[in-house]
Amino acid sequence: MALPSHHADMVGASEPSIALAGTRTTTRVTFLDSVRQAVLARLAGKRPVHAHLNLEHVTGSGLHGTYQVFIDVPAAAGTAAPGAAPGAAPGADPGTAAGTPSGHAPLFAGILSTFGVRKASQPDGPHGGSGITTVLDISRLIQKLHEERGWDGHHLDVTLVPEVPPGKKEPMPAGDLKLGRVSVYYS
């Protein structure tokens, strides 16, 4: 018996080509309101909406560490500093309320592993240089943003924080690690 297929629609995306620094990096995903509303209307009452965060075309030539991925509501307009968590105090821990504009701890979405990035980034390799893509299920986090944080559904801040390897004092250097785009799909 075949399982029913669920068509996924992209409802939002970041600007392209995001360089990951050796510290935390934040990018804003802007939702396409007309698409988001159409998908929600199509799915209304049928089943819960599934939301997926795509970290697309991760490329780089060196060895890179692992990144924790967090989502949160955006800061007030005009307060986001490029490459830093909006509204965060310098050096603030992204896992605490002090590190976010909402006054809540950011929501942990998952891990971006960079295993295989170097090989997948080689233009003459089997991936043609397109890198890797990681997909994280953020369905319950989107629901939590709406219910507990009054999220309006128009923008989402995604923060990537390098993990410190066991036995080390600092994360691995990011080098030339880049994300092609961050996108959100609803199905």
C-alpha positions as CSV (number, residue, x, y, z in Angstrom):
1,M,0.0,0.0,0.0
2,A,1.4,3.4,-1.0
3,L,1.7,6.2,1.6
4,P,0.0,9.4,0.7
5,S,2.4,12.0,-0.7
6,H,2.5,15.5,0.9
7,H,3.5,18.2,-1.5
8,A,5.9,20.7,0.2
9,D,5.8,24.4,-0.7
10,M,8.5,26.9,0.0
11,V,7.0,29.6,2.2
12,G,10.1,31.6,3.0
13,A,13.9,32.0,2.3
14,S,16.9,34.0,3.4
15,E,19.2,36.0,1.2
16,P,21.7,33.7,-0.7
17,S,25.3,32.9,0.2
18,I,25.7,33.2,3.9
19,A,29.3,32.9,5.2
20,L,29.5,31.2,8.5
21,A,31.9,33.0,10.8
22,G,33.8,31.3,13.6
23,T,31.2,32.7,16.0
24,R,27.4,32.6,15.8
25,T,25.8,33.7,12.6
26,T,22.2,34.8,12.3
27,T,20.2,35.1,9.1
28,R,16.6,36.2,8.6
29,V,14.1,34.1,6.7
30,T,11.4,36.2,5.1
31,F,8.1,34.5,4.5
32,L,6.1,35.0,1.3
33,D,2.8,35.9,2.8
34,S,0.6,35.0,-0.2
35,V,2.2,31.5,-0.5
36,R,2.1,30.9,3.3
37,Q,-1.6,31.8,3.4
38,A,-2.4,29.7,0.4
39,V,-0.7,26.6,1.9
40,L,-2.3,27.1,5.3
41,A,-5.8,27.4,3.6
42,R,-5.1,24.3,1.5
43,L,-4.2,22.3,4.5
44,A,-6.8,23.7,6.9
45,G,-8.5,21.0,8.9
46,K,-6.9,18.2,6.9
47,R,-3.9,17.6,9.2
48,P,-1.4,19.6,11.1
49,V,1.0,21.6,9.0
50,H,4.5,20.2,8.9
51,A,7.4,22.8,8.7
52,H,10.9,22.0,7.6
53,L,14.0,24.2,7.8
54,N,16.4,23.6,5.0
55,L,20.0,24.6,5.3
56,E,20.8,24.4,1.6
57,H,24.0,24.0,-0.4
58,V,26.5,24.0,2.5
59,T,29.9,24.2,0.9
60,G,33.5,24.6,2.0
61,S,37.0,23.3,1.2
62,G,38.4,22.6,4.7
63,L,37.5,20.7,7.8
64,H,34.6,22.3,9.6
65,G,32.9,21.7,12.9
66,T,29.3,21.0,13.9
67,Y,26.8,23.8,14.4
68,Q,23.8,24.1,16.7
69,V,20.8,25.6,14.9
70,F,18.3,27.8,16.8
71,I,15.1,29.7,15.6
72,D,13.4,32.7,17.2
73,V,11.1,35.6,16.5
74,P,12.9,38.6,15.0
75,A,14.0,41.6,16.9
76,A,12.2,44.9,16.4
77,A,12.8,46.4,12.9
78,G,16.2,47.9,12.4
79,T,17.9,46.3,15.4
80,A,19.4,43.3,13.8
81,A,23.2,43.5,13.4
82,P,24.5,41.5,10.3
83,G,26.0,38.2,11.4
84,A,25.0,38.6,15.0
85,A,21.9,37.5,16.9
86,P,19.5,40.4,16.7
87,G,19.1,42.2,20.0
88,A,21.8,40.1,21.7
89,A,24.3,41.5,24.1
90,P,27.9,41.0,22.8
91,G,29.0,37.5,23.9
92,A,25.5,36.5,25.1
93,D,24.9,32.8,25.1
94,P,22.3,32.0,22.4
95,G,20.8,29.3,24.7
96,T,19.7,31.9,27.2
97,A,17.0,34.5,27.2
98,A,19.7,37.2,27.4
99,G,20.8,36.2,24.0
100,T,17.5,36.9,22.2
101,P,15.3,39.8,21.4
102,S,12.1,38.0,22.6
103,G,13.4,37.6,26.2
104,H,12.9,33.9,25.8
105,A,15.6,31.3,25.2
106,P,15.8,30.5,21.4
107,L,14.3,27.3,20.3
108,F,16.8,24.5,19.4
109,A,16.0,23.2,16.0
110,G,18.8,20.7,15.5
111,I,22.4,20.2,14.4
112,L,24.1,21.1,11.1
113,S,26.8,18.5,10.6
114,T,29.5,19.4,8.1
115,F,30.6,15.9,7.6
116,G,31.1,15.4,3.8
117,V,31.0,19.1,2.9
118,R,34.5,19.1,1.5
119,K,33.9,16.2,-0.9
120,A,30.4,17.4,-1.8
121,S,31.9,20.9,-2.7
122,Q,34.4,19.6,-5.2
123,P,33.2,20.7,-8.7
124,D,34.4,17.5,-10.3
125,G,32.9,15.3,-7.6
126,P,29.7,13.3,-7.6
127,H,27.7,16.3,-6.2
128,G,29.1,18.7,-8.8
129,G,30.2,21.1,-6.1
130,S,26.6,21.8,-4.8
131,G,27.5,20.8,-1.3
132,I,25.1,19.2,1.2
133,T,21.7,20.1,2.4
134,T,20.3,19.5,5.9
135,V,16.6,19.4,6.6
136,L,15.3,19.9,10.1
137,D,11.7,19.3,11.2
138,I,10.6,22.5,13.0
139,S,6.8,21.8,13.1
140,R,6.5,21.9,16.8
141,L,8.8,24.9,17.1
142,I,6.6,26.9,14.6
143,Q,3.6,26.0,16.7
144,K,5.3,27.1,19.9
145,L,6.4,30.5,18.3
146,H,2.7,31.2,17.4
147,E,1.2,30.0,20.7
148,E,3.8,31.3,23.2
149,R,5.6,34.2,21.5
150,G,2.9,35.8,19.4
151,W,4.8,35.2,16.2
152,D,3.2,36.9,13.2
153,G,4.6,34.4,10.7
154,H,6.3,37.0,8.5
155,H,10.0,36.6,9.5
156,L,12.1,34.0,11.3
157,D,15.6,34.4,12.7
158,V,17.9,31.4,12.3
159,T,21.1,31.3,14.3
160,L,23.9,28.9,13.8
161,V,26.4,28.4,16.7
162,P,29.6,26.5,16.3
163,E,30.0,23.7,18.8
164,V,33.2,23.3,20.8
165,P,34.7,19.8,20.1
166,P,35.3,17.6,23.2
167,G,38.6,18.4,24.8
168,K,38.9,21.8,23.0
169,K,38.5,25.3,24.3
170,E,37.3,26.9,21.0
171,P,35.2,25.8,18.0
172,M,36.9,24.7,14.8
173,P,37.6,27.6,12.5
174,A,34.8,28.2,10.0
175,G,37.2,28.9,7.1
176,D,35.3,29.2,3.8
177,L,32.1,27.4,5.0
178,K,29.0,28.9,3.4
179,L,25.2,28.2,3.3
180,G,23.7,28.7,-0.1
181,R,20.3,29.6,1.5
182,V,18.1,28.9,4.4
183,S,14.5,28.1,3.5
184,V,11.3,27.0,5.2
185,Y,8.8,24.6,3.6
186,Y,5.3,23.8,4.7
187,S,3.5,20.5,3.8
